[in-house]
Structure formats: structure tokens, C-alpha cells
Amino acid sequence: MALDFLKKSPSKPPEAKASASARLAVWGSSGRVVWSPRDVGSLTKNGFLGNPVGFRAVKVIAEAAAALPVVCADAERRYEAHPLLSLLARPNAGQTRADLLEAAFAQLLLSGNAYLEALVTEDAFPAELHVLRSDRMSLVPGADGWPKAYDYTVGARKHRYPAEVICHIRNFHPQDDHHGLAPIQAAATAIDVHNAAARWSKALLDNAARPSGAIIYNGLDGAGTMSPDQFDRLQMELESHHQGARNAGRPMLLEGGLDWKPMGFSPSDMEFQKTKEAAARDIALAFGVPPMLLGIPGDATYANYAEANRAFYRLTVLPLAERVWASVSHWLSGLSGDAVTVRPDLDGVPALAAEREAQWRRVSEATFLSDAEKRRMLGLPEQPEP
């Protein structure tokens, strides 16, 4: 319009745009949560090879289950000598019974699957047994959905086994028809937390137990920025004189408008030690090992070590061993045609000695039971051995 020139134009201050983070010279930032991969190789590396709680939980279960005494019996008698017992005593030229079974139980705990290979002779009875690595095995389903073969892959080489010579033992998996769910998969989150707490502790020790923080540069006018040379000089001073355990307690000299602001929590605030112990208990819980047996503090579920050890055998070792031996017995009976079963001998387990003694006493004193009924209740054959 014609009169627009009479309007006073408002005087605006010149705009000064700058990043809100321009005044921060060093910033201790935190990223998003990153979980480790859930494949068998990564879980084994992080949860068994790189975690003391997972390593000990797998070892204590596998060793206890492999050391259980077993009996070989059919419906009529218990065998003191049998080809199956001889095979288990020396399964192959390089392993003993304990070595073979410990490897099988450990594979089952780490991958949810255990594979036994039988070298069958002309009389159809296996001459040797071998444990195959679960991460190298792949199942080949048939038209009916049941396995018809197994492929064992090492590098670029692949060998196909007929399904008959492989005993595939697997845990229950609600979302997989052919492979089992490993306890270490259920414990994967707790393993990540436990490993992260260990790395946190190591980082604090390497940095003289100092949390991360920020050095704020105010400048002479309170709103300045650092030059590239000043920034590089400050970083060099921090790395050479104020980081690491050897520089613990050294005072920091701040000049030219620099101010230190802590940006992290202290170890007491984070309580990472309690977090680490809670994660360790979760790992033990996933494997079914009482934390008391692993030396994890803060557990008062069981009154004493003997009670915890008895619960460990009853709730974890025996169910696992009985299921594995049932699968192995069914598989070997199908190969040899000899209908015998191998099962754990509960009378030979030291942790259950008091419990078995009480059971034997109650059964033997029950006058209303026949001898056949007593033998059946004690897990003995129907008729005494001749």
C-alpha cells in the first residue's frame, strides 16, 4: 500500500544459530540396548566359553549326569554283563564312557540337541558310538515330515547319515518340529546382563573407577566454541594424564572457561554388583542348578548344601539322564533287536542315599505287599536272578 513506508520496521537482532552440543568438548554418551546373537555358536561363545556361571552350570550338570551309575535290564532280569554295557564302557577308541556322555549332555544343554552316531557291524550291533557336534548337523525331513537323513558339514565337506544310525536327542521346543530348545537360550538375556556388568567393572578399573562425564567450554564470553587445535590438545591431555588406573587421583587442571560435569552414575548408584548377582541367579535358574552350588551369594532357598544337592539331582540331573537313557535304549534296541533298557541306578547316587535308605526300609516293612510288588516298587525285575 502507499502508506506502508510510514510503518516502522521492527529492528530484529541478528540471528546466531549454533548447535546445542557445540559447548560440549567431551561427551560420555550411552547407546541403545544391543543383545548378542541367539545362534548356537554365539550363545556357546558368550554363555559357556565367556561366562563363568554358564560354564560351571553346564559342567556341573553334564558331569553329574555322565557319572550316574546305570543298570541294564529287561522285564525278567538285571544283567551284570551285556554287550550294551561293554559298548558303553568303551564307546570308541578315543573316549571313555564319561567322556562320551559328558559331551552328549553338554551338547544338549548348549544347543538343545544331541546326536549320537553308531558304527554298525554285520550283526547289526553297534561297534562304536560317537557324539557329533550339534552346530554342524542339519536335519533332512522326508515327505511325511519325519527325518530321513542327517547332513554333517565341516567347511566345504558334507556327509549324509541315514536316519537309522543317528540317535537325535532333543529338548522340547514349542515352535520347532525338529530341533530342541536349549537352556542357554532361555538364559541368553541374563548372560548378556552378566557379561555387560563384568565389562562395566573392567572399564571402571581401567579408568580408575571414574564415571564418564563432560567438559563444558564456556569461553571468554560464556558462549564460545573451541578451535580444532584446542579440542585436539584437550583430548590428548585427558588420554595421557587423566585416564587409566596409573593416573588415579591425579588432579585435573581446567583453564580458559572449562568446567567438568559428571554425566554418569557412581558404582554405588548403579549397584552393578547386585545386578550381576541377580543375573547369575537367573542363569542358574534357567539351567536348573541351585545358586548355592555355584557359590552365588544371596540365595536362601535351601537350608543347607546337602538339601540343595539333593534337589539338584532330583529336579535336574535325574530327569535329564532318564530321558537321554530312554532315547538311547530305544535307539540301540532298534538296531540290535535286543529289547533291553538302560536307566540310572538310584541306589548308587550318593546324594540320594538317605532318601533311598528310607524308601527301602518302608517297602521292606510293608507286610501287606507281596515280594513281587516290593521288587516292582524298588525298580527291580519281577523275578530274582537265578
VEXDREN-2710 file (C-alpha; in Angstrom, 1 decimal):
% VEXDREN-2710
k/r/px/py/pz
1/MET/0.0/0.0/0.0
2/ALA/1.0/3.7/-0.4
3/LEU/1.3/4.3/3.4
4/ASP/3.4/1.2/4.1
5/PHE/6.5/3.3/4.2
6/LEU/5.3/5.1/7.3
7/LYS/5.3/1.8/9.3
8/LYS/8.3/1.3/11.4
9/SER/10.1/-1.9/10.6
10/PRO/10.9/-3.7/13.8
11/SER/14.6/-4.0/14.5
12/LYS/15.4/-7.6/15.0
13/PRO/18.7/-8.8/16.4
14/PRO/20.8/-10.8/14.1
15/GLU/20.2/-14.5/14.4
16/ALA/23.0/-16.6/15.8
17/LYS/22.5/-20.3/15.1
18/ALA/24.6/-22.8/16.8
19/SER/24.4/-26.5/17.8
20/ALA/23.3/-27.1/21.4
21/SER/26.1/-29.5/21.7
22/ALA/28.8/-27.1/20.5
23/ARG/29.8/-26.2/24.0
24/LEU/30.5/-29.9/24.9
25/ALA/34.0/-30.9/24.3
26/VAL/33.9/-34.5/25.6
27/TRP/30.6/-36.3/26.0
28/GLY/30.0/-39.7/27.6
29/SER/27.0/-41.0/25.6
30/SER/25.0/-44.1/26.0
31/GLY/23.7/-46.2/23.2
32/ARG/20.7/-48.3/22.7
33/VAL/20.4/-51.8/24.1
34/VAL/22.2/-54.4/22.0
35/TRP/21.7/-58.1/22.6
36/SER/24.1/-60.7/21.4
37/PRO/23.1/-63.1/18.6
38/ARG/21.0/-66.1/19.5
39/ASP/22.6/-68.7/17.3
40/VAL/24.3/-71.7/18.8
41/GLY/27.8/-70.5/18.1
42/SER/27.3/-67.1/19.6
43/LEU/25.5/-68.5/22.6
44/THR/28.2/-71.0/23.2
45/LYS/30.9/-68.3/22.9
46/ASN/29.2/-65.8/25.2
47/GLY/27.4/-68.1/27.6
48/PHE/29.8/-71.0/28.0
49/LEU/33.3/-70.0/26.9
50/GLY/33.0/-66.4/28.1
51/ASN/30.8/-66.6/31.2
52/PRO/31.9/-68.4/34.4
53/VAL/28.3/-69.0/35.6
54/GLY/27.1/-70.6/32.4
55/PHE/30.3/-72.6/32.1
56/ARG/30.0/-74.0/35.6
57/ALA/26.3/-74.7/35.3
58/VAL/26.8/-76.8/32.1
59/LYS/29.8/-78.6/33.6
60/VAL/28.2/-79.5/36.8
61/ILE/25.1/-80.9/35.1
62/ALA/27.0/-82.8/32.4
63/GLU/29.5/-84.3/34.8
64/ALA/26.8/-85.3/37.3
65/ALA/24.6/-86.9/34.6
66/ALA/27.6/-88.6/33.0
67/ALA/28.8/-90.1/36.3
68/LEU/25.4/-91.6/37.3
69/PRO/25.7/-95.4/37.6
70/VAL/23.4/-97.3/35.2
71/VAL/21.7/-100.7/35.1
72/CYS/20.9/-102.8/32.1
73/ALA/17.7/-104.9/32.5
74/ASP/14.7/-106.3/30.7
75/ALA/11.4/-107.5/32.1
76/GLU/12.9/-110.5/33.8
77/ARG/16.4/-109.9/35.0
78/ARG/19.1/-107.3/35.6
79/TYR/22.3/-108.0/33.6
80/GLU/25.7/-107.9/35.1
81/ALA/27.4/-108.5/31.7
82/HIS/25.8/-107.5/28.4
83/PRO/27.2/-106.3/25.0
84/LEU/25.4/-103.0/25.5
85/LEU/27.3/-102.5/28.8
86/SER/30.6/-103.4/27.1
87/LEU/29.8/-100.9/24.4
88/LEU/29.1/-98.1/26.9
89/ALA/32.2/-98.9/28.9
90/ARG/34.4/-98.3/25.8
91/PRO/32.3/-96.5/23.2
92/ASN/35.2/-95.8/20.9
93/ALA/39.0/-95.8/20.7
94/GLY/39.4/-92.2/21.9
95/GLN/36.8/-91.8/24.6
96/THR/35.6/-93.4/27.8
97/ARG/32.0/-93.7/28.9
98/ALA/32.3/-90.5/31.0
99/ASP/33.9/-88.5/28.1
100/LEU/31.2/-89.6/25.6
101/LEU/28.3/-88.9/28.0
102/GLU/29.6/-85.6/29.2
103/ALA/29.9/-84.4/25.6
104/ALA/26.4/-85.6/24.8
105/PHE/24.8/-83.9/27.8
106/ALA/26.8/-80.7/27.2
107/GLN/25.6/-80.5/23.6
108/LEU/22.0/-81.0/24.8
109/LEU/22.4/-78.1/27.2
110/LEU/24.1/-75.7/24.8
111/SER/22.1/-76.4/21.6
112/GLY/19.0/-78.3/22.7
113/ASN/20.1/-81.2/20.6
114/ALA/22.5/-84.2/21.0
115/TYR/23.5/-86.5/18.1
116/LEU/25.0/-90.0/18.6
117/GLU/26.4/-91.9/15.7
118/ALA/26.6/-95.7/15.7
119/LEU/29.1/-97.6/13.6
120/VAL/27.0/-100.7/12.9
121/THR/28.7/-104.1/12.3
122/GLU/27.5/-107.0/10.2
123/ASP/25.5/-108.5/13.1
124/ALA/23.6/-105.1/13.4
125/PHE/25.0/-104.4/16.8
126/PRO/27.0/-101.1/17.1
127/ALA/30.7/-101.4/17.3
128/GLU/31.3/-97.8/18.3
129/LEU/29.4/-94.7/19.5
130/HIS/30.4/-91.1/18.7
131/VAL/29.0/-87.7/19.7
132/LEU/28.6/-85.3/16.7
133/ARG/28.7/-81.6/17.1
134/SER/25.2/-80.1/17.0
135/ASP/26.2/-76.9/15.2
136/ARG/27.4/-79.0/12.2
137/MET/24.3/-81.2/11.9
138/SER/21.3/-80.4/9.8
139/LEU/18.1/-82.5/9.5
140/VAL/16.7/-83.7/6.2
141/PRO/13.0/-84.3/6.5
142/GLY/11.2/-86.8/4.4
143/ALA/7.8/-86.4/2.7
144/ASP/6.0/-87.4/5.8
145/GLY/7.8/-84.8/7.9
146/TRP/10.0/-87.4/9.8
147/PRO/13.8/-87.2/9.4
148/LYS/15.1/-89.4/6.6
149/ALA/18.7/-88.3/6.9
150/TYR/21.2/-86.0/8.6
151/ASP/23.9/-83.9/7.0
152/TYR/27.1/-83.3/8.8
153/THR/29.0/-80.3/7.4
154/VAL/32.6/-79.4/8.1
155/GLY/33.8/-76.5/6.0
156/ALA/33.0/-77.3/2.4
157/ARG/32.7/-81.0/3.0
158/LYS/29.3/-82.7/3.8
159/HIS/28.5/-86.2/4.8
160/ARG/25.0/-87.6/4.8
161/TYR/24.0/-90.1/7.5
162/PRO/20.9/-92.4/7.3
163/ALA/18.4/-91.6/10.0
164/GLU/18.8/-95.1/11.4
165/VAL/22.4/-94.7/12.6
166/ILE/21.8/-91.4/14.3
167/CYS/20.2/-91.0/17.7
168/HIS/18.8/-87.5/17.8
169/ILE/18.0/-86.4/21.4
170/ARG/16.3/-83.1/21.7
171/ASN/14.6/-80.9/24.3
172/PHE/11.1/-79.8/23.9
173/HIS/10.6/-76.8/21.7
174/PRO/7.1/-75.3/21.3
175/GLN/7.9/-73.6/18.0
176/ASP/10.1/-76.1/16.2
177/ASP/9.2/-79.6/15.0
178/HIS/12.7/-80.9/14.5
179/HIS/15.0/-79.2/16.9
180/GLY/15.1/-78.6/20.7
181/LEU/15.3/-75.5/22.9
182/ALA/18.5/-75.2/24.9
183/PRO/18.5/-73.9/28.4
184/ILE/21.2/-71.4/27.4
185/GLN/18.8/-69.8/25.0
186/ALA/16.4/-69.1/27.9
187/ALA/19.3/-67.7/29.9
188/ALA/20.6/-65.5/27.0
189/THR/19.3/-62.2/28.3
190/ALA/20.7/-62.9/31.8
191/ILE/24.1/-63.8/30.2
192/ASP/24.2/-60.5/28.3
193/VAL/23.5/-58.6/31.5
194/HIS/26.1/-60.6/33.5
195/ASN/28.7/-60.1/30.8
196/ALA/27.9/-56.4/30.5
197/ALA/28.3/-56.0/34.3
198/ALA/31.7/-57.7/34.1
199/ARG/32.7/-55.3/31.3
200/TRP/31.4/-52.4/33.3
201/SER/33.6/-53.4/36.2
202/LYS/36.6/-53.8/34.0
203/ALA/36.1/-50.4/32.3
204/LEU/35.8/-48.7/35.7
205/LEU/39.1/-50.3/36.8
206/ASP/40.8/-49.3/33.6
207/ASN/39.6/-45.8/34.1
208/ALA/40.5/-45.6/37.8
209/ALA/36.8/-46.1/38.8
210/ARG/35.8/-42.7/37.3
211/PRO/32.4/-42.5/35.6
212/SER/32.1/-40.8/32.2
213/GLY/31.4/-37.1/32.1
214/ALA/31.5/-33.9/30.0
215/ILE/33.9/-31.0/29.9
216/ILE/31.9/-27.9/29.2
217/TYR/33.7/-25.0/27.5
218/ASN/32.1/-21.6/28.3
219/GLY/34.7/-19.5/26.6
220/LEU/35.6/-16.0/27.5
221/ASP/32.1/-14.6/26.7
222/GLY/30.3/-17.6/28.0
223/ALA/29.1/-18.8/24.6
224/GLY/32.2/-19.6/22.7
225/THR/33.4/-22.7/20.9
226/MET/36.8/-24.3/20.9
227/SER/39.1/-24.2/18.0
228/PRO/40.3/-27.5/16.4
229/ASP/43.7/-27.1/17.9
230/GLN/42.3/-26.5/21.4
231/PHE/40.0/-29.6/21.1
232/ASP/42.8/-31.9/20.0
233/ARG/45.0/-30.6/22.8
234/LEU/42.3/-31.2/25.4
235/GLN/41.7/-34.8/24.2
236/MET/45.4/-35.5/24.2
237/GLU/45.7/-34.2/27.8
238/LEU/42.8/-36.3/29.0
239/GLU/44.1/-39.5/27.4
240/SER/47.7/-39.1/28.6
241/HIS/47.2/-37.7/32.1
242/HIS/43.8/-38.4/33.4
243/GLN/42.7/-41.9/32.1
244/GLY/43.8/-45.3/33.4
245/ALA/44.5/-46.8/36.8
246/ARG/48.0/-45.3/36.8
247/ASN/46.5/-41.8/36.8
248/ALA/44.1/-42.4/39.7
249/GLY/43.8/-39.5/42.0
250/ARG/45.7/-37.0/39.7
251/PRO/44.0/-33.6/39.9
252/MET/42.6/-32.1/36.7
253/LEU/43.7/-28.6/35.8
254/LEU/40.9/-26.8/33.9
255/GLU/41.7/-23.4/32.3
256/GLY/40.1/-21.0/29.9
257/GLY/36.5/-21.4/30.9
258/LEU/36.5/-25.3/31.1
259/ASP/34.2/-26.9/33.6
260/TRP/33.8/-30.7/34.5
261/LYS/30.3/-32.1/34.8
262/PRO/29.9/-35.8/35.6
263/MET/27.4/-37.5/33.3
264/GLY/27.3/-41.0/34.7
265/PHE/26.3/-42.7/37.9
266/SER/28.7/-43.8/40.5
267/PRO/29.2/-47.5/41.1
268/SER/27.1/-47.3/44.3
269/ASP/24.3/-45.7/42.4
270/MET/24.4/-48.2/39.6
271/GLU/24.7/-51.2/42.0
272/PHE/26.1/-53.2/39.2
273/GLN/27.4/-55.8/41.6
274/LYS/23.8/-56.6/42.7
275/THR/22.7/-56.6/39.1
276/LYS/25.5/-59.0/38.3
277/GLU/24.5/-61.4/41.1
278/ALA/20.8/-61.2/40.1
279/ALA/21.8/-62.1/36.5
280/ALA/23.9/-65.0/37.8
281/ARG/20.9/-66.4/39.7
282/ASP/18.8/-66.1/36.6
283/ILE/21.4/-68.1/34.6
284/ALA/21.5/-70.8/37.3
285/LEU/17.7/-70.8/37.4
286/ALA/17.5/-71.4/33.6
287/PHE/19.8/-74.4/33.9
288/GLY/18.2/-75.8/37.0
289/VAL/21.2/-75.5/39.3
290/PRO/20.7/-74.2/42.8
291/PRO/22.7/-71.0/43.1
292/MET/24.2/-72.3/46.4
293/LEU/26.0/-75.0/44.4
294/LEU/27.6/-72.4/42.2
295/GLY/28.8/-70.1/45.0
296/ILE/26.4/-67.3/44.1
297/PRO/25.6/-65.2/47.2
298/GLY/22.2/-64.1/48.3
299/ASP/20.4/-67.4/47.9
300/ALA/18.5/-68.8/50.8
301/THR/16.1/-71.2/49.1
302/TYR/17.7/-74.3/50.7
303/ALA/18.6/-74.8/54.3
304/ASN/22.0/-76.4/53.6
305/TYR/24.3/-77.6/50.9
306/ALA/23.1/-81.3/51.2
307/GLU/19.4/-80.3/50.7
308/ALA/20.4/-78.2/47.6
309/ASN/22.4/-81.0/46.2
310/ARG/19.6/-83.5/46.7
311/ALA/17.1/-81.1/44.9
312/PHE/19.7/-80.6/42.1
313/TYR/19.7/-84.4/41.4
314/ARG/16.0/-84.8/41.8
315/LEU/14.9/-81.9/39.8
316/THR/17.6/-81.5/37.1
317/VAL/20.1/-84.4/36.8
318/LEU/17.8/-87.4/37.1
319/PRO/15.0/-86.2/34.7
320/LEU/17.6/-85.3/32.1
321/ALA/19.5/-88.5/32.5
322/GLU/16.4/-90.7/32.4
323/ARG/15.2/-89.0/29.2
324/VAL/18.5/-89.4/27.5
325/TRP/18.9/-93.0/28.5
326/ALA/15.4/-93.8/27.4
327/SER/16.1/-92.4/24.0
328/VAL/19.5/-94.2/23.7
329/SER/18.0/-97.5/24.9
330/HIS/15.1/-97.3/22.4
331/TRP/17.6/-96.5/19.6
332/LEU/20.1/-99.3/20.4
333/SER/17.3/-101.8/20.9
334/GLY/16.0/-101.0/17.4
335/LEU/19.5/-101.5/15.9
336/SER/20.3/-104.8/17.7
337/GLY/16.8/-106.2/18.2
338/ASP/17.6/-106.9/21.9
339/ALA/14.8/-105.3/24.0
340/VAL/16.8/-104.1/27.0
341/THR/16.7/-100.8/28.7
342/VAL/19.5/-98.8/30.4
343/ARG/18.4/-96.5/33.2
344/PRO/20.1/-94.7/36.1
345/ASP/20.7/-96.8/39.2
346/LEU/19.3/-94.6/42.0
347/ASP/20.7/-96.8/44.7
348/GLY/24.2/-95.8/43.6
349/VAL/23.7/-92.0/43.8
350/PRO/25.4/-90.7/47.0
351/ALA/23.2/-87.6/47.1
352/LEU/20.1/-89.8/47.3
353/ALA/21.5/-92.3/49.8
354/ALA/19.4/-91.2/52.8
355/GLU/16.2/-91.0/50.7
356/ARG/16.7/-94.4/49.1
357/GLU/17.5/-96.0/52.5
358/ALA/14.2/-94.7/53.9
359/GLN/12.3/-96.0/50.9
360/TRP/13.9/-99.5/51.2
361/ARG/13.0/-99.6/54.8
362/ARG/9.4/-98.5/54.3
363/VAL/8.9/-101.1/51.4
364/SER/10.6/-104.0/53.3
365/GLU/8.4/-103.3/56.4
366/ALA/5.2/-103.2/54.4
367/THR/3.8/-106.7/55.3
368/PHE/0.7/-106.3/53.1
369/LEU/2.8/-106.2/50.0
370/SER/4.0/-109.3/48.1
371/ASP/7.6/-109.9/47.2
372/ALA/6.8/-109.1/43.5
373/GLU/5.1/-105.9/44.5
374/LYS/8.1/-104.8/46.7
375/ARG/10.5/-105.6/43.9
376/ARG/8.5/-103.6/41.4
377/MET/8.3/-100.6/43.8
378/LEU/12.1/-100.6/44.2
379/GLY/12.7/-100.8/40.5
380/LEU/13.9/-104.4/40.5
381/PRO/13.0/-107.1/38.0
382/GLU/9.8/-109.2/38.6
383/GLN/11.8/-112.4/39.5
384/PRO/15.1/-112.8/41.4
385/GLU/18.1/-113.6/39.3
386/PRO/18.8/-117.4/39.1
END
